[in-house]
Amino acid sequence: MGRETISAPVIGKKYRAAIAAYSRQLSGGHLRLSFQQEADAFFRRCALAIWARGDGVTENQVDAYNAICSGENRPARILYLELCAAVASAPPFAPPGFFSQLAAADRGTGRRRAEQFCEVCAVLLPLFAAAAERVSREMTDYAAGCVAQLRAMAAGTDAPAADRPQERSGGARPAARTATEGTEQTAPEAAQEKPQPTLEELMAELDGLCGLERVKKDVRSLVNLVKIRKLREREGLPVPAMSLHLVFMGNPGTGKTTVARLLAGIYRAIGVLPKGQLVEVDRSGLVAGYVGQTAIQTQKVLQSAMGGVLFIDEAYTLASQPGGNDFGQEAIDTILKAMEDHRDELVVIVAGYSNLMMRFIHSNPGLESRFNKYIYFDDYDGEELLGIFRSVCKKNGYTLAPALEERLPAFFCTLYEERDDNFGNAREVRNLFERLVSIQSDRVAQLEAPGREDLMCIAEADFERAEQEESGEED
């Protein structure tokens, strides 16, 4: 198609003008912040997908990709070969996360902000296509399909199949990570992408956890610190150096993994991390048995965590053991380097028993300098253990007989007061629940015609049987 190539500086200028003009129309601070955080990454993905339908990558496209930046802090410049790889594995079209919130906020109010964003896309996507030496019909059709899908979402309908952006023949390909892009997904994930939870939803889930009051307070303070830091950056104010890497200290079963998952999502929601996934690993997932393999294995784990949080449970086991060939230090060194090289796309949380974690952190100057924030997870007391048990029962569709309800407070109080160093907290509750379900199933199976109430009720006799099995007093 005979359309003149547009230079990268012109594309960059028009892009920044469009983003700034649209941003001014968003009156809500949360919506404006979400848009500003997601816009560049979304439009870069669109450019990659459009160019994947062209004749190959040119230097003008490299410059145009680097020009798709609306903020003051530009990302590292992508190189020609990196862009070629990213274009070859461009992800399918997926609307930006903020767009569904925007469309929902418009409904019933008479506002047209979602439609206006579609107009911005209708201008910018053909502009990106014009960075190529030749704008093909497939490129323009794909850009039009993206806009059509967004318009349908804004109207609360589904775009006809013929109007949706068409994927390339040969099926979807997995997305590649580039030096500047941390939000690409594999094709199946992107095609079936679910709306990401909002900051408010994640904080509500955190507040809904049983107990952990000190943890909740620490997380809220951390979130407030990061939010104000982002606002100061946006206003051009000085921002002191800050490490987001954390040490979680506490006994097993105290909610460390759950809080790490929520924190990963919170970091994504406030713009600290581009993806917000949680990758959980322990020593066995990092350390190999031969010289040189540990670094390779650890690098693979780190790569999967880029854009999110790497959660290392029982991290103290990585510390070198006296008198043995231990490759844990090789894993530590590899992780420390990644933390330094990828400050803006990786947060590391190390977790374990309080006393062992303190010795672990203080054993290495590199660890001590990078991990300076500690969150303590206290053991659940008897009342909190009972609350967790009731929650598990309700979630799984079980009820408690009145006589059993009366016995449980004293039971969990004693369980807490007599705990030892191996106490599993919420794991103890889960184990008890599973034993009771097994025992209840054996009892109900003996009934001739069990009804709904029989299937749901855990009886006092079930609890007594569980106590007998635990003490070895079975008949």
Secondary structure, 3 states (H helix, E strand, C coil): CCCCCCCHHHHHHHHHHHHHHHHHHCCCHHHHHHHHHHHHHHHHHHHHHHHCCCCCCCHHHHHHHHHCCCCCCCCCCCCHHHHHHHHHCCCCCCCCHHHHHHHHHHCCCCCCHHHHHHHHHHHHHHHHHCCCCCCCHHHHHHHHHHHHHHHHHHHCCCCCHHHCCCCCCCCCCCCCCCCCCCCCCCHHHHHCCCCCCCHHHHHHHHHCCCCCHHHHHHHHHHHHHHHHHHHHHHCCCCCCCCCCCEEEEECCCCCHHHHHHHHHHHHHHCCCCCCCCEEEECHHHHCCCCCCHHHHHHHHHHHHHCCEEEEEECHHHHCCCCCCCCCHHHHHHHHHHHHHHCCCCEEEEEEECHHHHHHHHHCCHHHHHHCCCEEEECCCCHHHHHHHHHHHHHHCCCEECHHHHHHHHHHHHHHHHCCCCCCCCHHHHHHHHHHHHHHHHHHHCCCCCCCHHHHHEECHHHHHHHHHHHHCCCC
